[in-house]
């Protein structure tokens, strides 16, 4: 028996000094008869909420008056109790939320599932889903591509009936995003079962964990002077830019910089290694006269 903690945080901002001001979570047991547990908690914080963050999640300073600090929330207490390799910690863009938890001296022992990274493996940019082409891997994008209002309401009603919670879905609200994430996780499980011919719960979850750890090869660059171009095309016409970008990624990796992109690093490393392999092969091409 294992538990999956599906969660999301809202914060004062995106900088190192920023902290959690809301957490939403649904804890699901692998035994169907065990009812899920819902957490939706606002948290007080000494760090002021940045206006950019406030404009995204809609949480105002006065809403936090009298609320417990994050480290004193029921969710954080439960999270620490369940923190072992038998259980799963699940979020969309997990690195961000896990980084926030680590600011409260949280040391992870969970199996980790990042639905963002899994989605990159299972839905390529440009893939057709119903009448849409996948433009990016944001949770809200998948929400509108995959789920109807009735799908969402059915999920809310189900959770309400099981837990007695009074829930609603709002974009960029922690508990609202968690409900969407729970629906999306079901879609990922369906894709895993079909693509890898898996049926056992433990095998499916293990595959999600392994996909979380595996980088994805980037095909299209979505930034900089080559925005919108295929990375293979850029290598053919501007390999110097590829080298520069790789060096920047190396620096960020060494510095443990939040801007480091493991998928980009993996892709650039693969391109450069392949380039060097081709160059080395050309040295010993029979037509060159160097193959004695």
Order of alpha helices (4+ residues) and beta strands (2+ residues): beta-beta-beta-alpha-alpha-beta-alpha-beta-alpha-beta-beta-alpha-alpha-alpha-alpha-alpha-alpha-alpha
